[in-house]
């Protein structure tokens, strides 16, 4: 029986917290930052949580389900 592999791109992009939530980094903070406000850039630095509509898909990629 072959091993079931975790999706390599998913394991780099998502992190599972101790409470079981899955977090990700928010997009739009790599370049073209001059037109974005300080407040917006500060908020983009925080981790986002995976929406429950996508939770089953992400869990399947990470082999948690």
C-alpha positions as CSV (number, residue, x, y, z in Angstrom):
1,X,0.0,0.0,0.0
2,X,1.6,3.4,-1.0
3,X,2.0,6.2,1.5
4,X,-0.5,9.1,1.3
5,X,1.4,12.3,0.8
6,X,0.6,15.7,2.2
7,X,0.2,18.4,-0.5
8,X,3.6,20.2,-0.5
9,X,2.2,23.6,-1.4
10,X,-0.4,23.4,1.3
11,X,2.0,22.5,4.1
12,X,4.0,25.6,3.2
13,X,1.0,27.9,3.2
14,X,-1.2,26.8,6.1
15,X,-0.5,26.3,9.8
16,X,-2.7,24.4,12.3
17,X,-3.0,26.1,15.7
18,X,-3.2,24.3,19.0
19,X,-7.0,24.7,19.1
20,X,-7.4,23.1,15.6
21,X,-7.9,26.3,13.6
22,X,-6.1,26.6,10.3
23,X,-4.3,30.0,9.6
24,X,-2.8,31.5,6.5
25,X,-0.9,34.6,5.6
26,X,-2.9,37.4,4.0
27,X,-2.2,38.4,0.4
28,X,-1.4,41.8,-1.1
29,X,1.6,42.7,1.1
30,X,4.5,41.9,-1.2
31,X,4.8,45.0,-3.5
32,X,3.0,48.2,-4.5
33,X,2.8,49.2,-0.8
34,X,3.1,53.0,-1.3
35,X,-0.6,53.4,-2.1
36,X,-1.8,51.3,0.9
37,X,-2.4,52.9,4.2
38,X,-0.3,52.1,7.3
39,X,-3.3,50.7,9.0
40,X,-4.1,48.4,6.0
41,X,-0.5,47.1,5.8
42,X,-0.4,46.5,9.6
43,X,-3.6,44.4,9.3
44,X,-2.2,42.4,6.4
45,X,0.7,41.4,8.5
46,X,-1.6,39.4,10.8
47,X,-2.5,35.8,10.1
48,X,-5.9,35.1,8.6
49,X,-8.1,32.2,9.4
50,X,-9.4,29.8,6.7
51,X,-13.1,30.3,6.0
52,X,-15.3,27.4,7.0
53,X,-16.5,27.0,3.4
54,X,-12.9,26.1,2.4
55,X,-12.1,24.2,5.6
56,X,-12.8,20.6,4.3
57,X,-10.7,21.2,1.2
58,X,-7.7,22.5,3.1
59,X,-7.9,19.7,5.6
60,X,-7.9,17.2,2.8
61,X,-4.8,18.8,1.3
62,X,-3.1,18.6,4.7
63,X,-4.3,15.0,5.3
64,X,-6.2,16.0,8.5
65,X,-9.4,14.5,7.2
